[in-house]
Amino acid sequence: MRVFDRDSATSMTKGPLEITRWEQFQATRELPFGAMWYSVAPGQSSPLDQHPETELSIVLRGDAEVEVGGVTTFVPQGSAFLLDSEEAHVIHNRSATDPLDILSAYWMPRSAGAGDSDG
Amino acid sequence: MRVFDRDSATSMTKGPLEITRWEQFQATRELPFGAMWYSVAPGQSSPLDQHPETELSIVLRGDAEVEVGGVTTFVPQGSAFLLDSEEAHVIHNRSATDPLDILSAYWMPRSAGAGDSDG
């Protein structure tokens, strides 16, 4: 059993975000996805992000407002949201006092007929 | 963007656990793992569990005590733990008042030389 402990992990600050990448835990190389924790500071929003990976985000603390294509969706603590490949997104933390903590897991989608043999 | 909302999902009670399986969300078929939320009631423990899947657990609410091979490890809210294939485990909720909420993701490990072509 291996623990990925957020409090003792190395993080970096990037604008309104504090990012803690799981690559620093060697055991995460065994996972079928990459992952990171990030926090959005109170009253702040993430920069617009868009990438080829599919991304599953789990709301660990606080409530998220997820903006995609001009539509904002409320995702409460404990729930999750799935972003498709290349779906541009902004994450808002509407709390004036508390950070919004999210665990993000991401992977390259398997394109149909791309030669994969075991899907 | 798809939301997996825990509060409106269908759950089942199994002894001291409340289990909410992600299979009920059609979009989760696109994920490279299965997943479920579960809660351990205050002061309770999960039954001993052992299975071939590798399992990553994220502590969403409360703090977990994870018992493996007679050793108990504290995993605080927001952190995660990875159980190897066939590693028998019990999850304790030591709080007398609050549930312990966990998101579990699981997948079959890829065995070396098992014929996979893209690992």
gemmi code that builds the backbone of each chain (N, CA, C; Angstrom):
import gemmi

chains = {
    "A": [
        ("MET", (0.851, -1.186, 0.000), (0.000, 0.000, 0.000), (0.891, 1.242, 0.000)),
        ("ARG", (0.593, 2.136, -0.917), (1.352, 3.376, -1.005), (0.407, 4.553, -0.774)),
        ("VAL", (0.867, 5.568, -0.055), (0.065, 6.761, 0.216), (0.605, 7.918, -0.617)),
        ("PHE", (-0.309, 8.651, -1.229), (0.047, 9.890, -1.906), (-0.474, 11.014, -1.018)),
        ("ASP", (0.445, 11.562, -0.250), (0.061, 12.519, 0.790), (0.205, 13.941, 0.258)),
        ("ARG", (-0.897, 14.617, 0.220), (-0.863, 15.950, -0.369), (-0.058, 16.945, 0.481)),
        ("ASP", (-0.234, 16.837, 1.797), (0.355, 17.857, 2.666), (1.883, 17.858, 2.618)),
        ("SER", (2.471, 16.697, 2.400), (3.937, 16.629, 2.394), (4.511, 16.669, 0.977)),
        ("ALA", (3.654, 16.809, -0.017), (4.117, 16.792, -1.408), (4.624, 18.172, -1.827)),
        ("THR", (5.378, 18.190, -2.905), (5.904, 19.440, -3.455), (4.882, 20.045, -4.404)),
        ("SER", (4.569, 21.305, -4.178), (3.600, 21.978, -5.043), (4.234, 23.218, -5.657)),
        ("MET", (3.566, 23.752, -6.665), (4.029, 24.992, -7.298), (2.843, 25.939, -7.420)),
        ("THR", (3.137, 27.226, -7.402), (2.091, 28.227, -7.561), (2.130, 28.747, -8.986)),
        ("LYS", (0.942, 28.819, -9.588), (0.845, 29.277, -10.976), (-0.361, 30.209, -11.032)),
        ("GLY", (-0.132, 31.504, -10.870), (-1.235, 32.469, -10.817), (-2.144, 32.148, -9.652)),
        ("PRO", (-3.456, 31.988, -9.903), (-4.394, 31.721, -8.799), (-4.425, 30.256, -8.376)),
        ("LEU", (-3.552, 29.433, -8.978), (-3.581, 27.991, -8.716), (-2.367, 27.545, -7.912)),
        ("GLU", (-2.619, 26.573, -7.049), (-1.517, 25.825, -6.436), (-1.617, 24.408, -6.982)),
        ("ILE", (-0.565, 23.952, -7.629), (-0.587, 22.685, -8.368), (0.379, 21.699, -7.730)),
        ("THR", (-0.098, 20.479, -7.520), (0.719, 19.415, -6.921), (0.643, 18.207, -7.840)),
        ("ARG", (1.688, 17.987, -8.593), (1.671, 16.933, -9.621), (2.034, 15.574, -9.031)),
        ("TRP", (1.327, 14.555, -9.495), (1.544, 13.207, -8.972), (2.783, 12.536, -9.558)),
        ("GLU", (3.364, 13.098, -10.586), (4.582, 12.487, -11.140), (5.674, 12.355, -10.073)),
        ("GLN", (5.599, 13.181, -9.027), (6.618, 13.106, -7.978), (6.519, 11.824, -7.157)),
        ("PHE", (5.399, 11.114, -7.261), (5.259, 9.818, -6.581), (5.577, 8.721, -7.598)),
        ("GLN", (6.640, 8.007, -7.359), (7.079, 7.025, -8.354), (5.986, 5.996, -8.666)),
        ("ALA", (5.220, 5.608, -7.642), (4.210, 4.561, -7.830), (3.127, 4.975, -8.816)),
        ("THR", (2.968, 6.273, -9.053), (1.895, 6.689, -9.960), (2.200, 6.348, -11.407)),
        ("ARG", (3.434, 5.893, -11.679), (3.737, 5.430, -13.055), (2.940, 4.188, -13.406)),
        ("GLU", (2.427, 3.532, -12.372), (1.615, 2.323, -12.611), (0.164, 2.659, -12.958)),
        ("LEU", (-0.223, 3.917, -12.822), (-1.622, 4.276, -13.049), (-1.903, 4.452, -14.543)),
        ("PRO", (-3.129, 4.144, -14.967), (-3.484, 4.324, -16.382), (-3.891, 5.764, -16.703)),
        ("PHE", (-3.398, 6.714, -15.931), (-3.698, 8.132, -16.145), (-2.657, 8.953, -15.388)),
        ("GLY", (-2.498, 10.206, -15.789), (-1.732, 11.155, -15.003), (-2.664, 11.852, -14.034)),
        ("ALA", (-2.112, 12.489, -13.008), (-2.983, 13.151, -12.032), (-2.269, 14.300, -11.356)),
        ("MET", (-3.054, 15.200, -10.848), (-2.525, 16.301, -10.038), (-3.646, 16.818, -9.139)),
        ("TRP", (-3.235, 17.354, -7.984), (-4.165, 18.156, -7.208), (-3.976, 19.605, -7.636)),
        ("TYR", (-5.063, 20.355, -7.602), (-4.873, 21.799, -7.675), (-5.914, 22.500, -6.813)),
        ("SER", (-5.515, 23.668, -6.338), (-6.413, 24.517, -5.548), (-6.608, 25.824, -6.290)),
        ("VAL", (-7.854, 26.281, -6.313), (-8.159, 27.611, -6.827), (-8.381, 28.498, -5.607)),
        ("ALA", (-7.639, 29.596, -5.537), (-7.726, 30.484, -4.378), (-9.135, 31.076, -4.271)),
        ("PRO", (-9.541, 31.482, -3.063), (-10.881, 32.051, -2.855), (-11.159, 33.195, -3.827)),
        ("GLY", (-12.333, 33.155, -4.442), (-12.751, 34.226, -5.340), (-12.036, 34.262, -6.671)),
        ("GLN", (-11.207, 33.239, -6.947), (-10.406, 33.247, -8.177), (-10.934, 32.214, -9.185)),
        ("SER", (-10.366, 32.266, -10.381), (-10.727, 31.321, -11.438), (-9.448, 30.810, -12.087)),
        ("SER", (-9.519, 29.583, -12.583), (-8.378, 29.041, -13.315), (-8.264, 29.736, -14.670)),
        ("PRO", (-7.073, 29.807, -15.245), (-6.951, 30.306, -16.616), (-7.689, 29.358, -17.570)),
        ("LEU", (-8.137, 29.860, -18.697), (-8.755, 28.998, -19.713), (-7.776, 27.896, -20.086)),
        ("ASP", (-8.261, 26.658, -20.050), (-7.391, 25.516, -20.326), (-8.042, 24.648, -21.402)),
        ("GLN", (-7.211, 24.095, -22.258), (-7.692, 23.240, -23.350), (-6.550, 22.303, -23.735)),
        ("HIS", (-6.831, 21.026, -23.859), (-5.756, 20.050, -24.094), (-6.349, 18.781, -24.700)),
        ("PRO", (-5.539, 17.989, -25.337), (-6.061, 16.782, -25.998), (-6.516, 15.687, -25.042)),
        ("GLU", (-6.019, 15.714, -23.810), (-6.385, 14.649, -22.872), (-7.841, 14.796, -22.404)),
        ("THR", (-8.530, 13.683, -22.259), (-9.771, 13.618, -21.488), (-9.404, 13.863, -20.022)),
        ("GLU", (-10.266, 14.584, -19.297), (-9.914, 14.933, -17.910), (-11.103, 14.682, -16.974)),
        ("LEU", (-10.851, 13.880, -15.958), (-11.840, 13.664, -14.906), (-11.406, 14.437, -13.673)),
        ("SER", (-12.288, 15.268, -13.145), (-11.959, 16.078, -11.977), (-12.899, 15.735, -10.838)),
        ("ILE", (-12.343, 15.563, -9.659), (-13.127, 15.254, -8.468), (-12.996, 16.447, -7.516)),
        ("VAL", (-14.121, 16.933, -7.050), (-14.116, 18.107, -6.176), (-13.896, 17.637, -4.735)),
        ("LEU", (-12.712, 17.935, -4.207), (-12.333, 17.429, -2.886), (-12.801, 18.336, -1.751)),
        ("ARG", (-12.745, 19.628, -2.006), (-13.115, 20.596, -0.954), (-13.653, 21.841, -1.627)),
        ("GLY", (-14.725, 22.385, -1.080), (-15.401, 23.518, -1.711), (-16.341, 23.023, -2.803)),
        ("ASP", (-16.940, 23.961, -3.502), (-17.829, 23.639, -4.620), (-17.266, 24.324, -5.863)),
        ("ALA", (-17.322, 23.610, -6.990), (-16.773, 24.171, -8.234), (-17.889, 24.727, -9.103)),
        ("GLU", (-17.566, 25.780, -9.847), (-18.409, 26.189, -10.979), (-17.551, 26.032, -12.221)),
        ("VAL", (-18.027, 25.191, -13.112), (-17.246, 24.802, -14.285), (-17.858, 25.451, -15.507)),
        ("GLU", (-17.061, 26.260, -16.192), (-17.556, 26.995, -17.355), (-17.003, 26.373, -18.625)),
        ("VAL", (-17.910, 25.942, -19.481), (-17.558, 25.322, -20.763), (-18.493, 25.893, -21.815)),
        ("GLY", (-17.947, 26.475, -22.861), (-18.771, 26.990, -23.952), (-19.829, 27.988, -23.500)),
        ("GLY", (-19.491, 28.808, -22.530), (-20.412, 29.833, -22.051), (-21.439, 29.353, -21.050)),
        ("VAL", (-21.435, 28.070, -20.764), (-22.382, 27.510, -19.793), (-21.620, 27.156, -18.513)),
        ("THR", (-22.165, 27.592, -17.376), (-21.523, 27.312, -16.098), (-22.352, 26.285, -15.329)),
        ("THR", (-21.678, 25.259, -14.844), (-22.336, 24.145, -14.156), (-21.768, 24.035, -12.746)),
        ("PHE", (-22.665, 23.900, -11.795), (-22.273, 23.769, -10.387), (-21.924, 22.307, -10.093)),
        ("VAL", (-20.776, 22.076, -9.521), (-20.370, 20.716, -9.146), (-19.983, 20.749, -7.666)),
        ("PRO", (-20.821, 20.129, -6.808), (-20.574, 20.231, -5.364), (-19.451, 19.325, -4.876)),
        ("GLN", (-18.995, 19.604, -3.687), (-17.963, 18.791, -3.034), (-18.337, 17.313, -3.100)),
        ("GLY", (-17.372, 16.493, -3.477), (-17.580, 15.052, -3.531), (-18.010, 14.552, -4.891)),
        ("SER", (-18.544, 15.430, -5.723), (-18.957, 15.031, -7.072), (-17.807, 15.218, -8.057)),
        ("ALA", (-18.044, 14.851, -9.314), (-16.968, 14.837, -10.311), (-17.492, 15.362, -11.636)),
        ("PHE", (-16.571, 15.804, -12.489), (-16.966, 16.199, -13.842), (-15.917, 15.722, -14.833)),
        ("LEU", (-16.414, 15.392, -16.026), (-15.583, 14.801, -17.079), (-15.550, 15.755, -18.258)),
        ("LEU", (-14.336, 16.161, -18.626), (-14.156, 17.049, -19.774), (-13.637, 16.242, -20.947)),
        ("ASP", (-14.248, 16.449, -22.101), (-13.798, 15.753, -23.298), (-12.486, 16.354, -23.803)),
        ("SER", (-11.843, 15.597, -24.636), (-10.640, 16.080, -25.317), (-10.928, 17.417, -25.993)),
        ("GLU", (-10.039, 18.372, -25.771), (-10.094, 19.705, -26.407), (-11.275, 20.573, -25.945)),
        ("GLU", (-11.971, 20.160, -24.916), (-13.070, 20.973, -24.396), (-12.477, 22.078, -23.503)),
        ("ALA", (-12.589, 23.316, -23.954), (-11.988, 24.431, -23.206), (-12.789, 24.692, -21.937)),
        ("HIS", (-12.091, 24.945, -20.840), (-12.784, 25.047, -19.559), (-12.105, 26.045, -18.628)),
        ("VAL", (-12.937, 26.634, -17.781), (-12.485, 27.521, -16.709), (-13.169, 27.050, -15.427)),
        ("ILE", (-12.419, 26.989, -14.342), (-12.975, 26.553, -13.060), (-13.018, 27.765, -12.130)),
        ("HIS", (-14.217, 28.061, -11.635), (-14.396, 29.205, -10.749), (-14.567, 28.747, -9.305)),
        ("ASN", (-13.925, 29.472, -8.402), (-14.161, 29.293, -6.974), (-14.914, 30.520, -6.480)),
        ("ARG", (-16.213, 30.367, -6.258), (-17.032, 31.515, -5.877), (-16.959, 31.820, -4.389)),
        ("SER", (-16.308, 30.965, -3.608), (-16.179, 31.247, -2.179), (-15.201, 32.394, -1.970)),
        ("ALA", (-15.581, 33.313, -1.097), (-14.689, 34.438, -0.791), (-13.659, 34.059, 0.264)),
        ("THR", (-13.856, 32.925, 0.895), (-13.024, 32.614, 2.059), (-12.273, 31.282, 1.973)),
        ("ASP", (-12.804, 30.325, 1.203), (-12.237, 28.976, 1.258), (-11.644, 28.546, -0.081)),
        ("PRO", (-10.547, 27.820, -0.057), (-9.982, 27.320, -1.307), (-10.875, 26.236, -1.906)),
        ("LEU", (-10.738, 26.051, -3.181), (-11.414, 24.969, -3.912), (-10.339, 23.964, -4.290)),
        ("ASP", (-10.467, 22.746, -3.778), (-9.465, 21.703, -4.033), (-10.034, 20.677, -5.001)),
        ("ILE", (-9.261, 20.353, -6.000), (-9.692, 19.400, -7.030), (-8.581, 18.398, -7.294)),
        ("LEU", (-8.977, 17.153, -7.506), (-8.051, 16.147, -8.019), (-8.399, 15.910, -9.477)),
        ("SER", (-7.424, 16.102, -10.322), (-7.621, 15.932, -11.760), (-6.862, 14.703, -12.236)),
        ("ALA", (-7.563, 13.831, -12.977), (-6.935, 12.667, -13.618), (-7.145, 12.815, -15.120)),
        ("TYR", (-6.124, 12.526, -15.909), (-6.215, 12.807, -17.351), (-5.476, 11.728, -18.142)),
        ("TRP", (-5.969, 11.486, -19.330), (-5.391, 10.449, -20.189), (-5.741, 10.769, -21.630)),
        ("MET", (-4.947, 10.214, -22.541), (-5.235, 10.414, -23.951), (-6.384, 9.499, -24.354)),
        ("PRO", (-7.411, 10.048, -25.001), (-8.515, 9.177, -25.431), (-8.032, 8.218, -26.495)),
        ("ARG", (-8.662, 7.075, -26.538), (-8.330, 6.079, -27.569), (-9.212, 6.345, -28.764)),
        ("SER", (-8.608, 6.677, -29.871), (-9.420, 6.949, -31.065), (-9.771, 5.631, -31.746)),
        ("ALA", (-11.010, 5.540, -32.163), (-11.497, 4.312, -32.804), (-10.670, 4.030, -34.056)),
        ("GLY", (-10.265, 2.791, -34.174), (-9.539, 2.395, -35.381), (-8.116, 2.889, -35.457)),
        ("ALA", (-7.577, 3.334, -34.335), (-6.219, 3.873, -34.353), (-5.165, 2.783, -34.165)),
        ("GLY", (-5.585, 1.548, -34.275), (-4.612, 0.470, -34.249), (-4.455, -0.183, -32.894)),
        ("ASP", (-5.255, 0.220, -31.940), (-5.159, -0.426, -30.638), (-5.723, -1.833, -30.743)),
        ("SER", (-5.109, -2.735, -30.014), (-5.441, -4.143, -30.200), (-6.139, -4.761, -29.007)),
        ("ASP", (-6.220, -4.051, -27.916), (-6.820, -4.696, -26.743), (-7.994, -3.901, -26.175)),
        ("GLY", (-8.544, -2.995, -26.952), (-9.703, -2.257, -26.448), (-10.956, -2.911, -26.948)),
    ],
    "B": [
        ("MET", (-19.158, 18.403, -21.467), (-18.850, 18.215, -20.047), (-19.990, 17.446, -19.388)),
        ("ARG", (-19.647, 16.397, -18.669), (-20.626, 15.584, -17.970), (-20.333, 15.636, -16.465)),
        ("VAL", (-21.380, 15.703, -15.668), (-21.230, 15.736, -14.202), (-21.662, 14.391, -13.635)),
        ("PHE", (-20.864, 13.868, -12.717), (-21.242, 12.683, -11.962), (-21.592, 13.185, -10.564)),
        ("ASP", (-22.884, 13.330, -10.348), (-23.367, 13.969, -9.123), (-23.708, 12.912, -8.085)),
        ("ARG", (-22.999, 12.974, -7.003), (-23.195, 11.931, -5.995), (-24.570, 12.010, -5.332)),
        ("ASP", (-25.006, 13.232, -5.052), (-26.234, 13.387, -4.262), (-27.468, 12.848, -4.976)),
        ("SER", (-27.472, 12.931, -6.310), (-28.649, 12.467, -7.044), (-28.479, 11.049, -7.579)),
        ("ALA", (-27.349, 10.416, -7.276), (-27.088, 9.073, -7.801), (-27.766, 8.008, -6.938)),
        ("THR", (-27.893, 6.835, -7.512), (-28.480, 5.697, -6.802), (-27.400, 4.975, -6.012)),
        ("SER", (-27.649, 4.776, -4.725), (-26.673, 4.080, -3.891), (-27.317, 2.861, -3.248)),
        ("MET", (-26.473, 1.996, -2.699), (-26.959, 0.819, -2.000), (-26.238, 0.732, -0.656)),
        ("THR", (-26.916, 0.148, 0.314), (-26.310, -0.039, 1.632), (-25.850, -1.485, 1.752)),
        ("LYS", (-24.610, -1.649, 2.213), (-24.034, -2.986, 2.361), (-23.320, -3.014, 3.701)),
        ("GLY", (-24.002, -3.464, 4.731), (-23.420, -3.444, 6.076), (-23.118, -2.012, 6.484)),
        ("PRO", (-21.877, -1.730, 6.897), (-21.534, -0.365, 7.356), (-21.220, 0.585, 6.198)),
        ("LEU", (-21.387, 0.096, 4.957), (-21.015, 0.905, 3.794), (-22.244, 1.371, 3.022)),
        ("GLU", (-22.128, 2.574, 2.482), (-23.065, 3.040, 1.473), (-22.260, 3.160, 0.184)),
        ("ILE", (-22.686, 2.446, -0.833), (-21.909, 2.313, -2.073), (-22.681, 2.936, -3.230)),
        ("THR", (-21.988, 3.752, -4.008), (-22.593, 4.407, -5.166), (-21.706, 4.124, -6.369)),
        ("ARG", (-22.160, 3.226, -7.212), (-21.324, 2.761, -8.335), (-21.440, 3.685, -9.539)),
        ("TRP", (-20.314, 3.904, -10.175), (-20.291, 4.809, -11.319), (-20.831, 4.173, -12.601)),
        ("GLU", (-21.020, 2.887, -12.622), (-21.573, 2.254, -13.831), (-22.915, 2.869, -14.217)),
        ("GLN", (-23.614, 3.474, -13.259), (-24.917, 4.074, -13.560), (-24.798, 5.316, -14.443)),
        ("PHE", (-23.582, 5.855, -14.540), (-23.358, 6.991, -15.437), (-22.793, 6.447, -16.755)),
        ("GLN", (-23.553, 6.594, -17.813), (-23.140, 5.974, -19.073), (-21.756, 6.461, -19.521)),
        ("ALA", (-21.474, 7.754, -19.276), (-20.207, 8.322, -19.759), (-18.992, 7.668, -19.120)),
        ("THR", (-19.172, 7.014, -17.974), (-18.002, 6.433, -17.318), (-17.479, 5.210, -18.069)),
        ("ARG", (-18.217, 4.757, -19.076), (-17.689, 3.664, -19.912), (-16.458, 4.110, -20.688)),
        ("GLU", (-16.294, 5.417, -20.814), (-15.119, 5.949, -21.521), (-13.877, 5.991, -20.639)),
        ("LEU", (-14.029, 5.740, -19.354), (-12.892, 5.857, -18.442), (-12.023, 4.602, -18.485)),
        ("PRO", (-10.717, 4.749, -18.285), (-9.835, 3.571, -18.273), (-9.818, 2.869, -16.911)),
        ("PHE", (-10.898, 2.995, -16.175), (-11.014, 2.356, -14.859), (-12.483, 2.339, -14.458)),
        ("GLY", (-12.833, 1.445, -13.533), (-14.133, 1.501, -12.891), (-14.039, 2.376, -11.655)),
        ("ALA", (-15.196, 2.816, -11.142), (-15.139, 3.690, -9.969), (-16.422, 3.582, -9.159)),
        ("MET", (-16.291, 3.923, -7.907), (-17.457, 4.022, -7.025), (-17.118, 4.949, -5.872)),
        ("TRP", (-18.169, 5.592, -5.358), (-18.022, 6.254, -4.074), (-18.449, 5.262, -2.996)),
        ("TYR", (-17.813, 5.343, -1.839), (-18.405, 4.649, -0.703), (-18.179, 5.459, 0.559)),
        ("SER", (-19.114, 5.281, 1.486), (-19.015, 5.917, 2.798), (-18.938, 4.834, 3.851)),
        ("VAL", (-18.049, 5.029, 4.814), (-17.994, 4.167, 5.992), (-18.662, 4.943, 7.123)),
        ("ALA", (-19.660, 4.334, 7.734), (-20.417, 5.009, 8.797), (-19.501, 5.333, 9.985)),
        ("PRO", (-19.873, 6.334, 10.784), (-19.054, 6.723, 11.938), (-18.746, 5.529, 12.842)),
        ("GLY", (-17.475, 5.389, 13.213), (-17.054, 4.337, 14.131), (-17.046, 2.943, 13.529)),
        ("GLN", (-17.274, 2.834, 12.231), (-17.364, 1.524, 11.589), (-16.127, 1.240, 10.728)),
        ("SER", (-16.060, -0.004, 10.247), (-14.965, -0.423, 9.369), (-15.544, -1.186, 8.190)),
        ("SER", (-14.861, -1.119, 7.065), (-15.284, -1.904, 5.901), (-14.975, -3.375, 6.155)),
        ("PRO", (-15.729, -4.289, 5.542), (-15.353, -5.701, 5.613), (-13.992, -5.904, 4.930)),
        ("LEU", (-13.268, -6.932, 5.336), (-12.005, -7.262, 4.666), (-12.280, -7.459, 3.184)),
        ("ASP", (-11.482, -6.799, 2.359), (-11.701, -6.873, 0.914), (-10.382, -7.231, 0.231)),
        ("GLN", (-10.488, -8.034, -0.818), (-9.310, -8.470, -1.576), (-9.778, -8.803, -2.981)),
        ("HIS", (-9.064, -8.307, -3.984), (-9.516, -8.479, -5.364), (-8.334, -8.311, -6.312)),
        ("PRO", (-8.461, -8.813, -7.518), (-7.323, -8.735, -8.457), (-7.038, -7.333, -8.970)),
        ("GLU", (-8.015, -6.448, -8.927), (-7.800, -5.100, -9.448), (-6.865, -4.278, -8.554)),
        ("THR", (-6.022, -3.498, -9.175), (-5.329, -2.416, -8.484), (-6.377, -1.375, -8.127)),
        ("GLU", (-6.254, -0.743, -6.946), (-7.289, 0.193, -6.509), (-6.660, 1.482, -5.978)),
        ("LEU", (-7.081, 2.585, -6.554), (-6.676, 3.902, -6.050), (-7.859, 4.511, -5.320)),
        ("SER", (-7.650, 4.930, -4.086), (-8.722, 5.517, -3.277), (-8.360, 6.943, -2.902)),
        ("ILE", (-9.306, 7.831, -3.054), (-9.117, 9.239, -2.699), (-10.044, 9.547, -1.537)),
        ("VAL", (-9.501, 10.118, -0.472), (-10.289, 10.409, 0.719), (-10.978, 11.764, 0.517)),
        ("LEU", (-12.292, 11.726, 0.346), (-13.050, 12.935, 0.024), (-13.488, 13.698, 1.268)),
        ("ARG", (-13.846, 12.950, 2.303), (-14.340, 13.589, 3.530), (-14.004, 12.700, 4.703)),
        ("GLY", (-13.537, 13.299, 5.777), (-13.059, 12.537, 6.921), (-11.615, 12.111, 6.699)),
        ("ASP", (-11.102, 11.332, 7.637), (-9.748, 10.793, 7.528), (-9.858, 9.274, 7.575)),
        ("ALA", (-9.058, 8.588, 6.758), (-9.116, 7.126, 6.716), (-7.976, 6.519, 7.519)),
        ("GLU", (-8.257, 5.366, 8.108), (-7.173, 4.520, 8.604), (-7.250, 3.225, 7.802)),
        ("VAL", (-6.170, 2.939, 7.104), (-6.140, 1.828, 6.149), (-5.278, 0.721, 6.730)),
        ("GLU", (-5.897, -0.435, 6.920), (-5.189, -1.567, 7.525), (-4.856, -2.598, 6.447)),
        ("VAL", (-3.562, -2.864, 6.324), (-3.061, -3.840, 5.342), (-1.978, -4.667, 6.027)),
        ("GLY", (-2.148, -5.968, 6.054), (-1.124, -6.837, 6.626), (-0.798, -6.510, 8.078)),
        ("GLY", (-1.809, -6.095, 8.841), (-1.591, -5.801, 10.260), (-1.042, -4.413, 10.538)),
        ("VAL", (-0.764, -3.657, 9.482), (-0.244, -2.292, 9.649), (-1.344, -1.305, 9.278)),
        ("THR", (-1.572, -0.325, 10.153), (-2.603, 0.677, 9.895), (-1.935, 2.007, 9.550)),
        ("THR", (-2.379, 2.599, 8.466), (-1.788, 3.846, 7.969), (-2.866, 4.911, 7.914)),
        ("PHE", (-2.549, 6.085, 8.426), (-3.467, 7.216, 8.433), (-3.398, 7.932, 7.083)),
        ("VAL", (-4.558, 8.146, 6.479), (-4.610, 8.870, 5.204), (-5.616, 10.005, 5.369)),
        ("PRO", (-5.125, 11.253, 5.414), (-6.022, 12.377, 5.708), (-6.885, 12.782, 4.515)),
        ("GLN", (-7.916, 13.543, 4.808), (-8.803, 14.086, 3.776), (-7.972, 14.731, 2.668)),
        ("GLY", (-8.324, 14.432, 1.416), (-7.654, 15.016, 0.271), (-6.505, 14.186, -0.263)),
        ("SER", (-5.968, 13.288, 0.559), (-4.875, 12.434, 0.105), (-5.432, 11.135, -0.477)),
        ("ALA", (-4.533, 10.275, -0.949), (-4.950, 9.073, -1.674), (-4.080, 7.896, -1.266)),
        ("PHE", (-4.591, 6.685, -1.497), (-3.773, 5.494, -1.272), (-4.023, 4.485, -2.377)),
        ("LEU", (-2.941, 3.761, -2.701), (-2.951, 2.813, -3.817), (-2.749, 1.413, -3.273)),
        ("LEU", (-3.705, 0.545, -3.560), (-3.628, -0.850, -3.125), (-3.250, -1.716, -4.317)),
        ("ASP", (-2.264, -2.590, -4.113), (-1.860, -3.493, -5.181), (-2.905, -4.583, -5.388)),
        ("SER", (-2.802, -5.224, -6.519), (-3.635, -6.390, -6.804), (-3.533, -7.398, -5.665)),
        ("GLU", (-4.667, -7.885, -5.203), (-4.768, -8.930, -4.179), (-4.289, -8.500, -2.789)),
        ("GLU", (-4.062, -7.220, -2.577), (-3.664, -6.736, -1.259), (-4.922, -6.605, -0.394)),
        ("ALA", (-5.035, -7.436, 0.624), (-6.233, -7.430, 1.472), (-6.237, -6.171, 2.341)),
        ("HIS", (-7.410, -5.551, 2.485), (-7.459, -4.257, 3.157), (-8.775, -4.061, 3.905)),
        ("VAL", (-8.670, -3.303, 4.992), (-9.829, -2.868, 5.768), (-9.698, -1.359, 5.958)),
        ("ILE", (-10.806, -0.649, 5.787), (-10.804, 0.802, 5.947), (-11.586, 1.146, 7.211)),
        ("HIS", (-10.926, 1.843, 8.131), (-11.559, 2.213, 9.392), (-11.943, 3.690, 9.389)),
        ("ASN", (-13.132, 3.959, 9.912), (-13.533, 5.335, 10.182), (-13.539, 5.522, 11.692)),
        ("ARG", (-12.543, 6.207, 12.210), (-12.394, 6.355, 13.657), (-13.241, 7.483, 14.219)),
        ("SER", (-13.860, 8.269, 13.349), (-14.719, 9.341, 13.853), (-16.001, 8.757, 14.422)),
        ("ALA", (-16.397, 9.260, 15.582), (-17.643, 8.794, 16.197), (-18.856, 9.511, 15.627)),
        ("THR", (-18.621, 10.564, 14.877), (-19.734, 11.424, 14.479), (-19.874, 11.632, 12.969)),
        ("ASP", (-18.764, 11.513, 12.219), (-18.808, 11.905, 10.799), (-18.532, 10.725, 9.873)),
        ("PRO", (-19.228, 10.674, 8.747), (-18.941, 9.617, 7.782), (-17.569, 9.826, 7.136)),
        ("LEU", (-17.040, 8.751, 6.646), (-15.792, 8.771, 5.867), (-16.174, 8.497, 4.423)),
        ("ASP", (-15.910, 9.457, 3.542), (-16.277, 9.317, 2.122), (-15.029, 9.081, 1.293)),
        ("ILE", (-15.095, 8.094, 0.445), (-13.953, 7.722, -0.402), (-14.423, 7.525, -1.843)),
        ("LEU", (-13.598, 7.968, -2.769), (-13.795, 7.614, -4.175), (-12.756, 6.571, -4.531)),
        ("SER", (-13.225, 5.445, -5.013), (-12.346, 4.338, -5.368), (-12.349, 4.160, -6.879)),
        ("ALA", (-11.151, 4.109, -7.459), (-10.991, 3.804, -8.896), (-10.173, 2.525, -9.001)),
        ("TYR", (-10.551, 1.628, -9.895), (-9.907, 0.310, -9.926), (-9.799, -0.186, -11.360)),
        ("TRP", (-8.762, -0.960, -11.600), (-8.502, -1.473, -12.945), (-7.647, -2.725, -12.826)),
        ("MET", (-7.701, -3.548, -13.867), (-6.872, -4.745, -13.867), (-5.440, -4.348, -14.211)),
        ("PRO", (-4.472, -4.794, -13.406), (-3.096, -4.458, -13.734), (-2.669, -5.155, -15.020)),
        ("ARG", (-1.769, -4.540, -15.716), (-1.261, -5.148, -16.947), (-0.067, -6.004, -16.581)),
        ("SER", (-0.170, -7.275, -16.805), (0.940, -8.161, -16.457), (1.962, -8.146, -17.594)),
        ("ALA", (3.215, -8.089, -17.216), (4.286, -8.037, -18.223), (4.230, -9.277, -19.095)),
        ("GLY", (4.350, -9.082, -20.385), (4.404, -10.207, -21.308), (3.077, -10.882, -21.542)),
        ("ALA", (1.993, -10.227, -21.153), (0.671, -10.849, -21.307), (0.072, -10.593, -22.686)),
        ("GLY", (0.879, -10.090, -23.569), (0.402, -9.937, -24.933), (-0.081, -8.539, -25.270)),
        ("ASP", (0.014, -7.632, -24.328), (-0.402, -6.280, -24.655), (0.635, -5.660, -25.588)),
        ("SER", (0.134, -4.837, -26.500), (1.016, -4.367, -27.569), (1.298, -2.879, -27.503)),
        ("ASP", (0.614, -2.177, -26.637), (0.818, -0.732, -26.639), (1.257, -0.213, -25.267)),
        ("GLY", (1.743, -1.071, -24.414), (2.238, -0.607, -23.126), (3.739, -0.430, -23.201)),
    ],
}
model = gemmi.Model(1)
for chain_id, residues in chains.items():
    chain = gemmi.Chain(chain_id)
    for i, (resn, *xyz) in enumerate(residues, 1):
        res = gemmi.Residue()
        res.name, res.seqid = resn, gemmi.SeqId(i, " ")
        for name, pos in zip(("N", "CA", "C"), xyz):
            atom = gemmi.Atom()
            atom.name, atom.element = name, gemmi.Element(name[0])
            atom.pos, atom.b_iso = gemmi.Position(*pos), 0.0
            res.add_atom(atom)
        chain.add_residue(res)
    model.add_chain(chain)
structure = gemmi.Structure()
structure.add_model(model)
structure.setup_entities()
